[in-house]
Amino acid sequence: MRLRKTISLMAVAGVMAGCTSTGGVHQPSGPETVAPEKALVLPPPGGPSIVSVVERKRGNGVEQTISLFTSSAVPGQNFLKVQFLGASGANPGTGNAGFSMINESGITREVARSAPGVPMATSATFLQNAYGPFGYAAGRSRAGDTCIYAWQQIRSSAAANTQARNFGMIQLRLRLCDASATERQLLGIVYGYTVSGTFDGEIWNPYGNPPPADGALGRSGAPIYPDEGGYRASPMPIGYEPAPAIVSRPRATPLRKTPTSQPAQGAAPMPAPIGPRVPLPGEAPQTSAKPDAAPAPNQQSARAIGVTVPSPDCIGDAAMTAACRK
């Protein structure tokens, strides 16, 4: 009887506890916005600037969509997408992301979705940045906007994987459309971005073993000159700078010196200047060039004798004139 009572009391207590306890709210794991400084890949200095970073944690890694500043009429947002895959058990309960190796058909679909309405052509040139080879497609819209879509897979070689390490992989996608930049300027972003995220543990290192030093170092008969290495011919611009506007300026007309030679024979003589000529200091005054224009009597006597011409008040009868001249 006591055993039955004890069991019944425990059952009643369990039911009462279940009725009185408050239920907790569980938020399933999903995409969340993080600060721009938490981006796993950073654009080069000079832009484009980061607008927002949306992160999704996976059981075997992390995915981020980094939205970038966009100045284009092409529909869509500029972005950098990055996947860190291979860290098994990093975020339990969130689900694993499958390994999707780069293939031609998949890249063709990605390029078509990246810039709607823009004819994109895949470049056949082998290119390589600081993290290894990459590919890209470029096109130009009807409005004149330039677009590129670049892809890169960072993974160690198969020989390094046999040593039970270097199993991690990084997938990168870059979409850029701009109204004023050229294809080469947009391509400079691929050469300039920095992968700031890392894997925990040597087993997930996606870069493989560091390459050995150059065999020419320290060896005789192998001179090394100061202008070798890097982009010697035409360096790739690192960063984002829109193309400068072309300003047309009128061409300056050269000044021609006035010839001082005599006019050609038969040419019409230059007309004489209008008005009296002002004599230079120390030069005798010249008379009028017109022969029929005779000077006034008072002016003629003033130039010949040098006397002062009387004022009009002294001009009158003979008695007044004689009084003014005394």
Backbone hydrogen bonds, N-H to C=O, Kabsch-Sander energy under -0.5 kcal/mol:
donor,donor_aa,acceptor,acceptor_aa,energy
5,K,1,M,-2.3
6,T,2,R,-2.4
7,I,3,L,-2.2
8,S,4,R,-2.3
9,L,5,K,-2.4
10,M,6,T,-1.9
11,A,7,I,-2.0
12,V,8,S,-2.3
13,A,9,L,-2.2
14,G,10,M,-2.2
15,V,11,A,-2.2
16,M,12,V,-2.4
17,A,13,A,-2.3
18,G,14,G,-2.0
19,C,15,V,-1.7
20,T,16,M,-2.0
21,S,17,A,-1.6
26,H,24,G,-0.5
27,Q,25,V,-0.5
32,E,55,E,-2.6
34,V,53,V,-2.3
38,K,35,A,-2.1
39,A,36,P,-1.6
42,L,194,T,-2.9
47,G,44,P,-1.7
51,V,67,S,-3.0
52,S,67,S,-1.0
53,V,34,V,-0.6
54,V,65,T,-2.2
55,E,32,E,-3.3
55,E,53,V,-0.5
56,R,63,E,-2.9
58,R,61,G,-3.0
59,G,95,G,-2.8
61,G,58,R,-1.0
62,V,84,F,-1.5
63,E,56,R,-2.6
64,Q,82,V,-2.4
65,T,54,V,-2.5
66,I,64,Q,-0.5
66,I,80,L,-3.2
67,S,52,S,-2.1
67,S,65,T,-0.8
68,L,78,N,-2.7
69,F,49,S,-2.2
71,S,177,C,-0.7
79,F,175,R,-1.5
80,L,66,I,-2.2
81,K,173,R,-2.7
82,V,64,Q,-2.3
83,Q,171,Q,-2.0
84,F,62,V,-3.0
85,L,83,Q,-0.7
85,L,169,M,-2.6
86,G,60,N,-2.2
87,A,60,N,-1.4
88,S,86,G,-1.8
89,G,59,G,-1.0
90,A,59,G,-1.5
90,A,87,A,-1.6
91,N,59,G,-0.6
94,T,91,N,-1.3
100,S,98,G,-0.6
101,M,99,F,-0.7
107,I,103,N,-2.2
108,T,104,E,-2.1
109,R,105,S,-1.7
110,E,106,G,-1.9
111,V,107,I,-2.7
112,A,108,T,-1.9
113,R,109,R,-1.7
114,S,110,E,-1.3
115,A,111,V,-0.9
118,V,115,A,-1.8
120,M,118,V,-0.6
121,A,138,A,-2.8
123,S,136,Y,-2.5
127,L,125,T,-0.5
127,L,134,F,-0.7
129,N,132,G,-2.3
132,G,129,N,-1.1
134,F,127,L,-1.6
135,G,151,W,-2.2
137,A,149,Y,-2.1
138,A,121,A,-2.2
139,G,147,C,-2.2
140,R,119,P,-0.6
141,S,145,D,-2.6
144,G,141,S,-1.2
146,T,178,D,-2.5
147,C,139,G,-2.6
148,I,176,L,-2.6
149,Y,137,A,-2.4
150,A,174,L,-2.5
151,W,135,G,-2.5
152,Q,172,L,-2.0
154,I,170,I,-3.1
155,R,153,Q,-0.7
156,S,168,G,-0.5
161,N,157,S,-1.1
162,T,158,A,-0.8
163,Q,160,A,-1.1
164,A,161,N,-1.1
166,N,202,E,-1.3
167,F,203,I,-3.0
169,M,85,L,-2.2
170,I,154,I,-2.2
171,Q,83,Q,-2.0
172,L,152,Q,-2.7
173,R,81,K,-2.2
174,L,150,A,-2.5
175,R,79,F,-2.4
176,L,148,I,-2.4
178,D,146,T,-2.6
179,A,71,S,-2.1
186,L,182,T,-2.1
187,L,183,E,-2.2
188,G,184,R,-1.1
189,I,186,L,-1.3
190,V,186,L,-0.6
190,V,187,L,-0.7
191,Y,187,L,-1.0
192,G,188,G,-1.0
193,Y,189,I,-1.6
194,T,42,L,-2.6
196,S,40,L,-1.9
196,S,194,T,-0.9
197,G,40,L,-1.8
201,G,199,F,-0.6
204,W,201,G,-1.0
205,N,202,E,-1.4
217,L,214,D,-1.6
219,R,216,A,-1.6
222,A,219,R,-0.9
228,E,225,Y,-1.4
232,R,230,G,-1.1
239,G,237,P,-0.6
241,E,239,G,-0.6
243,A,180,S,-0.9
247,V,245,A,-0.6
248,S,246,I,-0.6
267,A,264,A,-1.9
283,E,280,L,-2.2
293,A,290,K,-0.6
294,A,292,D,-1.2
300,Q,296,A,-2.8
301,S,297,P,-2.1
302,A,298,N,-1.9
303,R,299,Q,-2.4
304,A,300,Q,-2.1
305,I,301,S,-2.7
306,G,301,S,-0.8
306,G,302,A,-0.9
307,V,301,S,-0.5
314,C,311,S,-1.5
315,I,312,P,-1.2
316,G,314,C,-0.6
321,T,317,D,-2.0
322,A,318,A,-1.9
323,A,319,A,-1.8
324,C,320,M,-2.0
325,R,321,T,-1.4
326,K,322,A,-0.6
326,K,323,A,-0.6
